[in-house]
Amino acid sequence: MMRDFLAALGFLTRLPVPLHVFDDGRAGARSLPWYPAVGASIGAMLWLLVWLLGRWPPLLSAALLLLAWVTVTGALHLDGLADSADAWIGGIGDRERTLAIMKDPRCGPAGVVALVLVLLLKFAALASLPRAGSAALVLAPMLARAGLTLAFMTTPYVRPQGMGSRLREAPPAACRIALAVVVGAALSCGWHGLLALAVAGAVFALWRHACLKRLGGFTGDTCGALTELVEAAVLVALVAAAAASG
């Protein structure tokens, strides 16, 4: 179990893990149920950083939180967001053109705009989080990576030789248990968790529909985009709800 978690940690973050966890060819598939746990771990690191920063100015604290968030993940999902934005605009509705643009390592204007907007939303949400709202720091990354687990369970992967192709072989029972644990953990946070679940579910459903319509399924880049979109949406929704109720 620990080996599978470490494999998930190695895939989704830039945190150092022992290289031997990847010796097994099925390490990737068995790591999928642990994706939400990696998200929760990222959230715990962010919560710890908030505690360490204490009463630093909110704008500076938000900038440092966002810097830590991007550093820990190695901008992996941001890269997928940028590629997806470029491909969606440049693909002009054509599946093969969209997939071809995603493989281009260059970042076009749509990708740059998508990165700026999502990072700006995250920064503003982090700067606006109430001190009692640190649950959002765990819910956002956890639900985003639970979305990846659900995506590989329910949606075709359109690149047979892609990095995520083996994740389709993940043990379904373990994935269902992991998702059930995520739902339970979110609901334990009260109305914050219920709202976060609803927002994450809505983003997942809308993006999945868009990917099925355009591509017939997911790619690694669209999974990265999904992660970033869920994180930003959950943060913004929780901050907005807290402001409305307070």
Backbone as CSV, one residue per row, in Angstrom:
resi,resn,N_x,N_y,N_z,CA_x,CA_y,CA_z,C_x,C_y,C_z
1,MET,0.824,-1.208,0.000,0.000,0.000,0.000,0.864,1.266,0.000
2,MET,1.879,1.282,0.874,2.749,2.450,0.916,3.477,2.642,-0.401
3,ARG,3.848,1.532,-1.032,4.542,1.624,-2.315,3.642,2.258,-3.369
4,ASP,2.365,1.894,-3.363,1.433,2.447,-4.334,1.211,3.940,-4.079
5,PHE,1.124,4.316,-2.798,0.975,5.733,-2.467,2.201,6.523,-2.921
6,LEU,3.385,5.969,-2.679,4.607,6.662,-3.087,4.680,6.799,-4.604
7,ALA,4.193,5.777,-5.317,4.166,5.867,-6.777,3.243,7.005,-7.220
8,ALA,2.078,7.117,-6.584,1.159,8.214,-6.903,1.801,9.557,-6.583
9,LEU,2.503,9.613,-5.453,3.176,10.850,-5.058,4.249,11.222,-6.086
10,GLY,4.963,10.222,-6.585,5.989,10.469,-7.587,5.418,10.923,-8.913
11,PHE,4.240,10.396,-9.294,3.614,10.783,-10.564,3.055,12.198,-10.513
12,LEU,2.476,12.577,-9.382,1.692,13.809,-9.309,2.418,14.990,-8.691
13,THR,3.573,14.747,-8.088,4.310,15.844,-7.454,5.783,15.755,-7.822
14,ARG,6.515,16.739,-7.357,7.965,16.729,-7.519,8.658,16.383,-6.205
15,LEU,7.921,15.844,-5.272,8.514,15.407,-4.012,9.342,14.153,-4.260
16,PRO,10.507,14.038,-3.646,11.372,12.877,-3.898,10.789,11.590,-3.312
17,VAL,10.785,10.550,-4.109,10.365,9.225,-3.657,11.417,8.215,-4.101
18,PRO,11.528,7.081,-3.413,12.515,6.065,-3.819,12.244,5.568,-5.235
19,LEU,13.281,5.455,-6.025,13.112,5.038,-7.423,12.576,3.617,-7.546
20,HIS,12.804,2.792,-6.538,12.399,1.384,-6.665,10.881,1.221,-6.697
21,VAL,10.128,2.249,-6.286,8.669,2.106,-6.308,8.147,2.014,-7.739
22,PHE,8.971,2.421,-8.714,8.537,2.364,-10.107,9.072,1.131,-10.834
23,ASP,9.741,0.235,-10.109,10.292,-0.956,-10.749,9.206,-1.866,-11.290
24,ASP,8.094,-1.931,-10.599,6.978,-2.772,-11.016,6.247,-2.098,-12.173
25,GLY,6.026,-2.820,-13.248,5.353,-2.251,-14.415,3.925,-1.840,-14.145
26,ARG,3.308,-2.403,-13.091,1.925,-2.053,-12.769,1.825,-0.984,-11.685
27,ALA,2.961,-0.354,-11.364,2.955,0.661,-10.307,1.997,1.796,-10.637
28,GLY,1.986,2.205,-11.913,1.111,3.297,-12.304,-0.351,2.970,-12.102
29,ALA,-0.766,1.776,-12.525,-2.168,1.381,-12.402,-2.582,1.275,-10.940
30,ARG,-1.738,0.679,-10.119,-2.083,0.503,-8.708,-2.035,1.808,-7.929
31,SER,-1.410,2.825,-8.494,-1.327,4.106,-7.786,-2.591,4.938,-7.920
32,LEU,-3.443,4.647,-8.905,-4.600,5.499,-9.185,-5.517,5.677,-7.975
33,PRO,-5.829,4.627,-7.204,-6.698,4.847,-6.042,-6.104,5.796,-5.010
34,TRP,-4.805,6.035,-5.060,-4.137,6.872,-4.078,-4.036,8.329,-4.519
35,TYR,-4.540,8.649,-5.695,-4.472,10.037,-6.163,-5.158,11.005,-5.198
36,PRO,-6.372,10.698,-4.707,-6.988,11.630,-3.749,-6.158,11.812,-2.487
37,ALA,-5.478,10.752,-2.041,-4.632,10.864,-0.846,-3.464,11.803,-1.101
38,VAL,-2.934,11.783,-2.316,-1.876,12.728,-2.668,-2.424,14.155,-2.624
39,GLY,-3.628,14.345,-3.159,-4.242,15.668,-3.098,-4.433,16.141,-1.669
40,ALA,-4.891,15.251,-0.799,-5.060,15.611,0.605,-3.712,15.946,1.247
41,SER,-2.661,15.234,0.852,-1.321,15.507,1.383,-0.837,16.887,0.950
42,ILE,-1.098,17.242,-0.311,-0.743,18.581,-0.783,-1.494,19.627,0.037
43,GLY,-2.784,19.374,0.264,-3.578,20.294,1.061,-3.054,20.435,2.478
44,ALA,-2.617,19.320,3.075,-2.061,19.371,4.428,-0.787,20.216,4.469
45,MET,0.040,20.098,3.412,1.253,20.932,3.341,0.891,22.410,3.257
46,LEU,-0.129,22.733,2.476,-0.553,24.121,2.355,-1.101,24.634,3.685
47,TRP,-1.887,23.798,4.365,-2.431,24.186,5.669,-1.307,24.435,6.660
48,LEU,-0.275,23.594,6.636,0.874,23.783,7.523,1.586,25.093,7.207
49,LEU,1.699,25.411,5.922,2.353,26.662,5.532,1.553,27.860,6.024
50,VAL,0.227,27.785,5.939,-0.614,28.870,6.466,-0.341,29.063,7.953
51,TRP,-0.227,27.969,8.679,0.041,28.042,10.119,1.412,28.658,10.384
52,LEU,2.399,28.291,9.575,3.744,28.828,9.768,3.815,30.320,9.449
53,LEU,3.041,30.729,8.456,3.051,32.141,8.077,2.358,33.020,9.110
54,GLY,1.506,32.399,9.917,0.853,33.153,10.983,0.044,34.312,10.456
55,ARG,0.388,35.502,10.918,-0.370,36.694,10.543,0.385,37.565,9.542
56,TRP,1.084,36.940,8.638,1.720,37.692,7.560,0.631,38.396,6.742
57,PRO,0.989,39.448,6.017,-0.002,40.119,5.172,-0.661,39.127,4.203
58,PRO,-1.983,39.210,4.025,-2.697,38.201,3.226,-2.221,38.086,1.781
59,LEU,-1.864,39.196,1.161,-1.411,39.122,-0.231,-0.079,38.382,-0.333
60,LEU,0.826,38.670,0.580,2.112,37.978,0.570,1.934,36.503,0.907
61,SER,1.089,36.216,1.882,0.817,34.820,2.239,0.235,34.055,1.056
62,ALA,-0.701,34.694,0.335,-1.319,34.043,-0.823,-0.290,33.767,-1.909
63,ALA,0.609,34.728,-2.127,1.646,34.538,-3.149,2.562,33.373,-2.776
64,LEU,2.945,33.290,-1.506,3.822,32.201,-1.071,3.105,30.857,-1.117
65,LEU,1.826,30.850,-0.763,1.036,29.608,-0.849,0.966,29.122,-2.289
66,LEU,0.676,30.045,-3.210,0.568,29.665,-4.619,1.914,29.195,-5.160
67,LEU,2.982,29.862,-4.752,4.320,29.445,-5.159,4.615,28.029,-4.675
68,ALA,4.287,27.750,-3.419,4.514,26.409,-2.873,3.672,25.378,-3.610
69,TRP,2.427,25.721,-3.910,1.504,24.816,-4.600,2.052,24.441,-5.977
70,VAL,2.477,25.448,-6.720,3.009,25.193,-8.061,4.328,24.420,-7.985
71,THR,5.156,24.756,-7.006,6.453,24.084,-6.876,6.287,22.617,-6.546
72,VAL,5.400,22.301,-5.617,5.193,20.910,-5.206,4.702,20.059,-6.369
73,THR,3.817,20.611,-7.185,3.267,19.850,-8.313,4.121,19.964,-9.570
74,GLY,5.137,20.815,-9.551,5.989,20.973,-10.720,5.271,21.546,-11.925
75,ALA,4.174,22.281,-11.675,3.374,22.881,-12.760,2.883,21.832,-13.751
76,LEU,2.809,20.581,-13.306,2.394,19.490,-14.188,1.011,19.735,-14.769
77,HIS,0.065,20.086,-13.916,-1.309,20.256,-14.374,-1.495,21.583,-15.102
78,LEU,-0.702,22.576,-14.721,-0.768,23.849,-15.445,-0.347,23.671,-16.898
79,ASP,0.628,22.820,-17.124,1.054,22.519,-18.498,-0.098,21.911,-19.288
80,GLY,-0.827,20.989,-18.662,-1.981,20.390,-19.327,-3.072,21.396,-19.605
81,LEU,-3.271,22.341,-18.677,-4.267,23.391,-18.883,-3.900,24.257,-20.085
82,ALA,-2.633,24.657,-20.161,-2.202,25.506,-21.272,-2.337,24.778,-22.605
83,ASP,-1.891,23.522,-22.652,-1.997,22.750,-23.894,-3.449,22.562,-24.310
84,SER,-4.321,22.310,-23.328,-5.735,22.105,-23.636,-6.374,23.383,-24.168
85,ALA,-6.032,24.527,-23.563,-6.600,25.798,-24.022,-6.163,26.098,-25.454
86,ASP,-4.867,25.929,-25.736,-4.387,26.151,-27.100,-5.087,25.224,-28.089
87,ALA,-5.208,23.959,-27.715,-5.796,22.969,-28.623,-7.281,23.224,-28.836
88,TRP,-7.973,23.635,-27.772,-9.421,23.839,-27.897,-9.722,25.013,-28.822
89,ILE,-8.907,26.069,-28.709,-9.130,27.234,-29.566,-8.604,26.967,-30.978
90,GLY,-7.378,26.467,-31.061,-6.761,26.250,-32.369,-7.320,25.065,-33.128
91,GLY,-7.933,24.122,-32.397,-8.461,22.929,-33.048,-9.732,23.164,-33.826
92,ILE,-10.370,24.317,-33.576,-11.608,24.735,-34.280,-12.568,23.569,-34.518
93,GLY,-12.754,22.762,-33.483,-13.755,21.709,-33.535,-13.300,20.402,-34.147
94,ASP,-12.089,20.346,-34.675,-11.592,19.130,-35.332,-10.795,18.278,-34.342
95,ARG,-11.159,16.995,-34.231,-10.525,16.116,-33.248,-9.035,15.950,-33.502
96,GLU,-8.656,15.586,-34.710,-7.247,15.308,-34.999,-6.390,16.563,-34.873
97,ARG,-6.916,17.690,-35.294,-6.174,18.942,-35.163,-5.993,19.300,-33.681
98,THR,-7.035,19.068,-32.895,-6.959,19.344,-31.463,-5.888,18.485,-30.798
99,LEU,-5.877,17.197,-31.115,-4.877,16.293,-30.532,-3.474,16.660,-30.980
100,ALA,-3.328,17.078,-32.225,-2.004,17.453,-32.733,-1.474,18.691,-32.020
101,ILE,-2.331,19.677,-31.793,-1.896,20.897,-31.112,-1.484,20.588,-29.677
102,MET,-2.164,19.659,-29.042,-1.813,19.295,-27.663,-0.393,18.750,-27.558
103,LYS,0.086,18.123,-28.611,1.434,17.543,-28.581,2.517,18.576,-28.865
104,ASP,2.116,19.767,-29.310,3.084,20.825,-29.596,3.597,21.396,-28.269
105,PRO,4.908,21.370,-28.017,5.427,21.855,-26.734,5.347,23.361,-26.562
106,ARG,5.106,24.095,-27.635,5.035,25.548,-27.526,3.702,25.981,-26.917
107,CYS,3.732,27.090,-26.191,2.533,27.630,-25.551,2.041,28.832,-26.345
108,GLY,0.823,28.752,-26.839,0.247,29.834,-27.612,-0.485,30.835,-26.742
109,PRO,-1.079,31.852,-27.353,-1.754,32.904,-26.582,-2.918,32.397,-25.736
110,ALA,-3.671,31.440,-26.250,-4.797,30.909,-25.461,-4.291,30.211,-24.205
111,GLY,-3.183,29.489,-24.344,-2.599,28.819,-23.190,-2.106,29.801,-22.154
112,VAL,-1.458,30.863,-22.612,-0.946,31.885,-21.687,-2.103,32.544,-20.942
113,VAL,-3.156,32.893,-21.669,-4.320,33.535,-21.044,-4.954,32.594,-20.013
114,ALA,-5.084,31.310,-20.359,-5.678,30.348,-19.431,-4.844,30.233,-18.154
115,LEU,-3.527,30.180,-18.304,-2.646,30.102,-17.136,-2.800,31.330,-16.245
116,VAL,-2.777,32.509,-16.866,-2.869,33.753,-16.093,-4.196,33.816,-15.346
117,LEU,-5.286,33.489,-16.031,-6.601,33.593,-15.410,-6.755,32.616,-14.252
118,VAL,-6.337,31.367,-14.440,-6.484,30.378,-13.376,-5.593,30.718,-12.187
119,LEU,-4.357,31.111,-12.454,-3.464,31.488,-11.354,-3.973,32.745,-10.642
120,LEU,-4.551,33.671,-11.390,-5.105,34.864,-10.776,-6.294,34.516,-9.879
121,LEU,-7.156,33.641,-10.351,-8.293,33.205,-9.535,-7.815,32.521,-8.255
122,LYS,-6.828,31.642,-8.387,-6.310,30.957,-7.206,-5.691,31.945,-6.226
123,PHE,-4.892,32.872,-6.735,-4.247,33.857,-5.876,-5.287,34.692,-5.133
124,ALA,-6.294,35.179,-5.863,-7.321,36.007,-5.236,-8.091,35.215,-4.184
125,ALA,-8.387,33.947,-4.495,-9.115,33.118,-3.532,-8.269,32.858,-2.292
126,LEU,-6.998,32.546,-2.473,-6.116,32.302,-1.333,-5.968,33.554,-0.478
127,ALA,-5.880,34.714,-1.110,-5.754,35.966,-0.367,-7.033,36.308,0.386
128,SER,-8.171,35.770,-0.078,-9.468,36.091,0.521,-9.943,35.035,1.506
129,LEU,-9.228,33.931,1.612,-9.661,32.860,2.512,-9.692,33.349,3.949
130,PRO,-10.792,33.137,4.650,-10.795,33.456,6.075,-9.907,32.484,6.836
131,ARG,-9.437,32.902,7.982,-8.542,32.036,8.763,-9.215,30.715,9.090
132,ALA,-10.537,30.739,9.252,-11.256,29.509,9.575,-11.565,28.687,8.329
133,GLY,-11.156,29.180,7.162,-11.513,28.498,5.930,-10.425,27.612,5.375
134,SER,-9.518,27.168,6.244,-8.393,26.379,5.753,-8.811,25.006,5.237
135,ALA,-10.042,24.567,5.535,-10.520,23.305,4.977,-10.502,23.342,3.461
136,ALA,-10.680,24.530,2.886,-10.654,24.670,1.430,-9.303,24.268,0.866
137,LEU,-8.233,24.485,1.628,-6.890,24.149,1.160,-6.712,22.646,1.004
138,VAL,-7.470,21.866,1.751,-7.410,20.404,1.626,-8.442,19.916,0.621
139,LEU,-9.643,20.488,0.683,-10.721,20.025,-0.195,-10.382,20.231,-1.668
140,ALA,-9.812,21.385,-2.021,-9.566,21.688,-3.437,-8.610,20.691,-4.084
141,PRO,-7.396,20.471,-3.559,-6.505,19.506,-4.216,-6.975,18.060,-4.090
142,MET,-7.643,17.730,-2.990,-8.124,16.353,-2.834,-9.212,16.034,-3.853
143,LEU,-10.198,16.913,-3.991,-11.283,16.672,-4.940,-10.794,16.720,-6.379
144,ALA,-9.802,17.580,-6.657,-9.265,17.652,-8.015,-8.631,16.331,-8.417
145,ARG,-7.902,15.707,-7.502,-7.242,14.432,-7.840,-8.199,13.257,-7.748
146,ALA,-9.253,13.397,-6.955,-10.318,12.396,-7.000,-10.990,12.423,-8.372
147,GLY,-11.054,13.621,-8.965,-11.594,13.733,-10.315,-10.770,12.968,-11.329
148,LEU,-9.459,12.918,-11.138,-8.607,12.131,-12.030,-8.908,10.646,-11.889
149,THR,-9.055,10.194,-10.651,-9.399,8.782,-10.431,-10.715,8.449,-11.112
150,LEU,-11.714,9.307,-10.930,-13.017,9.076,-11.552,-12.931,9.135,-13.069
151,ALA,-12.104,10.027,-13.595,-11.974,10.156,-15.044,-11.444,8.869,-15.668
152,PHE,-10.413,8.298,-15.070,-9.844,7.080,-15.638,-10.756,5.869,-15.426
153,MET,-11.650,5.936,-14.452,-12.598,4.846,-14.233,-13.753,4.878,-15.229
154,THR,-14.126,6.082,-15.684,-15.388,6.233,-16.405,-15.256,6.724,-17.833
155,THR,-14.053,7.117,-18.251,-13.911,7.809,-19.534,-12.804,7.182,-20.367
156,PRO,-13.011,6.988,-21.658,-11.942,6.434,-22.509,-10.707,7.326,-22.504
157,TYR,-9.549,6.700,-22.617,-8.286,7.418,-22.767,-7.895,7.314,-24.232
158,VAL,-7.794,8.449,-24.920,-7.755,8.434,-26.383,-6.369,8.230,-26.978
159,ARG,-5.328,8.232,-26.149,-3.975,7.983,-26.668,-3.519,6.615,-26.171
160,PRO,-3.592,5.568,-27.002,-3.251,4.210,-26.549,-1.833,4.097,-26.003
161,GLN,-0.906,4.894,-26.516,0.483,4.830,-26.058,0.833,5.965,-25.100
162,GLY,-0.165,6.692,-24.625,0.090,7.814,-23.740,0.489,7.364,-22.344
163,MET,0.989,8.337,-21.551,1.466,8.033,-20.212,0.346,7.503,-19.316
164,GLY,-0.883,7.923,-19.586,-1.988,7.511,-18.736,-2.693,6.257,-19.184
165,SER,-2.231,5.631,-20.267,-2.960,4.479,-20.798,-3.025,3.318,-19.805
166,ARG,-1.956,3.116,-19.038,-1.949,2.001,-18.086,-2.859,2.237,-16.884
167,LEU,-3.221,3.485,-16.640,-4.094,3.765,-15.505,-5.482,3.171,-15.702
168,ARG,-5.829,2.855,-16.929,-7.112,2.202,-17.196,-7.163,0.808,-16.587
169,GLU,-5.996,0.262,-16.222,-5.934,-1.075,-15.633,-5.986,-1.039,-14.109
170,ALA,-6.276,0.121,-13.533,-6.305,0.262,-12.083,-7.399,-0.621,-11.475
171,PRO,-7.192,-1.126,-10.267,-8.201,-1.975,-9.610,-9.470,-1.177,-9.317
172,PRO,-10.599,-1.537,-9.928,-11.813,-0.723,-9.770,-12.342,-0.689,-8.342
173,ALA,-12.246,-1.801,-7.622,-12.767,-1.818,-6.247,-12.011,-0.832,-5.372
174,ALA,-10.693,-0.810,-5.508,-9.883,0.116,-4.706,-10.201,1.564,-5.074
175,CYS,-10.443,1.830,-6.354,-10.788,3.184,-6.782,-12.129,3.613,-6.193
176,ARG,-13.095,2.696,-6.175,-14.406,3.037,-5.609,-14.295,3.321,-4.115
177,ILE,-13.504,2.530,-3.425,-13.308,2.760,-1.991,-12.660,4.123,-1.766
178,ALA,-11.650,4.451,-2.579,-10.973,5.736,-2.445,-11.946,6.891,-2.657
179,LEU,-12.796,6.780,-3.666,-13.758,7.851,-3.929,-14.797,7.953,-2.817
180,ALA,-15.203,6.814,-2.268,-16.151,6.838,-1.151,-15.536,7.530,0.065
181,VAL,-14.262,7.266,0.304,-13.565,7.923,1.415,-13.512,9.430,1.185
182,VAL,-13.267,9.841,-0.052,-13.228,11.269,-0.376,-14.580,11.923,-0.096
183,VAL,-15.648,11.281,-0.526,-16.987,11.832,-0.285,-17.245,11.954,1.218
184,GLY,-16.890,10.908,1.957,-17.083,10.951,3.403,-16.262,12.050,4.058
185,ALA,-15.015,12.204,3.616,-14.154,13.241,4.184,-14.706,14.627,3.876
186,ALA,-15.197,14.811,2.658,-15.751,16.113,2.295,-17.007,16.423,3.109
187,LEU,-17.889,15.450,3.247,-19.126,15.670,3.991,-18.867,15.930,5.470
188,SER,-17.759,15.419,5.974,-17.426,15.668,7.378,-17.090,17.135,7.625
189,CYS,-16.858,17.903,6.552,-16.569,19.332,6.676,-17.832,20.181,6.676
190,GLY,-18.988,19.533,6.738,-20.240,20.276,6.794,-20.614,20.873,5.450
191,TRP,-21.249,22.048,5.506,-21.738,22.645,4.258,-20.607,23.023,3.326
192,HIS,-19.412,23.333,3.887,-18.259,23.622,3.030,-17.943,22.420,2.140
193,GLY,-17.928,21.247,2.752,-17.618,20.038,1.997,-18.686,19.699,0.983
194,LEU,-19.949,19.894,1.357,-21.045,19.612,0.427,-20.969,20.529,-0.785
195,LEU,-20.704,21.810,-0.528,-20.569,22.755,-1.640,-19.382,22.396,-2.513
196,ALA,-18.256,22.054,-1.889,-17.069,21.690,-2.660,-17.337,20.472,-3.532
197,LEU,-18.038,19.479,-2.981,-18.392,18.289,-3.759,-19.267,18.653,-4.953
198,ALA,-20.249,19.499,-4.729,-21.163,19.884,-5.806,-20.421,20.629,-6.911
199,VAL,-19.556,21.556,-6.524,-18.806,22.335,-7.518,-17.844,21.434,-8.288
200,ALA,-17.113,20.586,-7.570,-16.173,19.675,-8.233,-16.912,18.741,-9.182
201,GLY,-18.062,18.233,-8.743,-18.851,17.345,-9.607,-19.342,18.046,-10.857
202,ALA,-19.757,19.306,-10.716,-20.249,20.058,-11.872,-19.127,20.316,-12.874
203,VAL,-17.956,20.729,-12.374,-16.818,20.971,-13.270,-16.421,19.676,-13.977
204,PHE,-16.370,18.584,-13.222,-16.018,17.299,-13.820,-17.001,16.938,-14.936
205,ALA,-18.299,17.041,-14.652,-19.310,16.647,-15.638,-19.230,17.512,-16.899
206,LEU,-19.058,18.820,-16.722,-18.997,19.718,-17.883,-17.751,19.465,-18.725
207,TRP,-16.589,19.292,-18.061,-15.354,19.076,-18.809,-15.346,17.697,-19.459
208,ARG,-15.876,16.698,-18.768,-15.963,15.358,-19.353,-16.840,15.376,-20.607
209,HIS,-17.965,16.079,-20.523,-18.850,16.183,-21.689,-18.128,16.856,-22.850
210,ALA,-17.403,17.938,-22.560,-16.685,18.651,-23.615,-15.617,17.769,-24.249
211,CYS,-14.902,16.996,-23.425,-13.837,16.140,-23.956,-14.406,14.978,-24.760
212,LEU,-15.506,14.412,-24.312,-16.138,13.334,-25.072,-16.646,13.851,-26.415
213,LYS,-17.207,15.034,-26.403,-17.753,15.594,-27.643,-16.652,15.932,-28.636
214,ARG,-15.543,16.501,-28.161,-14.472,16.921,-29.065,-13.522,15.777,-29.397
215,LEU,-13.122,14.988,-28.371,-12.055,14.003,-28.558,-12.506,12.556,-28.459
216,GLY,-13.658,12.331,-27.861,-14.083,10.957,-27.602,-13.535,10.416,-26.299
217,GLY,-12.903,11.264,-25.484,-12.344,10.821,-24.207,-11.332,11.814,-23.671
218,PHE,-10.563,11.358,-22.694,-9.563,12.199,-22.049,-8.179,11.958,-22.627
219,THR,-7.298,12.937,-22.413,-5.861,12.773,-22.629,-5.172,13.218,-21.332
220,GLY,-3.866,13.051,-21.275,-3.135,13.525,-20.112,-3.280,15.029,-19.927
221,ASP,-3.268,15.771,-21.032,-3.409,17.227,-20.950,-4.790,17.632,-20.442
222,THR,-5.835,16.988,-20.922,-7.168,17.363,-20.455,-7.367,16.961,-18.993
223,CYS,-6.669,15.925,-18.548,-6.709,15.573,-17.123,-6.027,16.656,-16.293
224,GLY,-4.906,17.176,-16.800,-4.249,18.283,-16.116,-5.149,19.498,-16.037
225,ALA,-5.829,19.799,-17.141,-6.765,20.925,-17.147,-7.884,20.709,-16.148
226,LEU,-8.403,19.487,-16.082,-9.457,19.164,-15.126,-9.001,19.456,-13.698
227,THR,-7.795,19.055,-13.373,-7.262,19.281,-12.027,-7.245,20.757,-11.690
228,GLU,-6.704,21.568,-12.585,-6.607,22.999,-12.330,-7.985,23.655,-12.257
229,LEU,-8.892,23.254,-13.123,-10.226,23.849,-13.127,-10.986,23.515,-11.849
230,VAL,-10.880,22.274,-11.387,-11.568,21.891,-10.150,-10.980,22.646,-8.962
231,GLU,-9.653,22.712,-8.878,-9.029,23.423,-7.762,-9.488,24.882,-7.711
232,ALA,-9.418,25.569,-8.847,-9.798,26.982,-8.881,-11.278,27.163,-8.555
233,ALA,-12.127,26.321,-9.121,-13.567,26.462,-8.908,-13.941,26.219,-7.450
234,VAL,-13.352,25.206,-6.834,-13.665,24.906,-5.433,-13.209,26.050,-4.531
235,LEU,-11.999,26.554,-4.754,-11.509,27.670,-3.944,-12.412,28.890,-4.081
236,VAL,-12.739,29.259,-5.296,-13.562,30.445,-5.525,-14.950,30.260,-4.918
237,ALA,-15.538,29.077,-5.087,-16.879,28.832,-4.552,-16.913,28.917,-3.037
238,LEU,-15.915,28.353,-2.376,-15.889,28.371,-0.919,-15.648,29.767,-0.377
239,VAL,-14.784,30.525,-1.018,-14.546,31.906,-0.589,-15.800,32.745,-0.800
240,ALA,-16.451,32.589,-1.950,-17.659,33.355,-2.241,-18.778,33.013,-1.265
241,ALA,-18.906,31.728,-0.955,-19.961,31.303,-0.024,-19.693,31.835,1.384
242,ALA,-18.416,31.806,1.791,-18.066,32.325,3.114,-18.364,33.825,3.199
243,ALA,-18.056,34.546,2.118,-18.333,35.980,2.106,-19.832,36.270,2.157
244,ALA,-20.610,35.457,1.439,-22.052,35.666,1.404,-22.711,35.365,2.748
245,SER,-22.144,34.406,3.471,-22.744,34.013,4.746,-22.216,34.821,5.917
246,GLY,-21.132,35.570,5.673,-20.506,36.280,6.782,-20.754,37.730,6.814
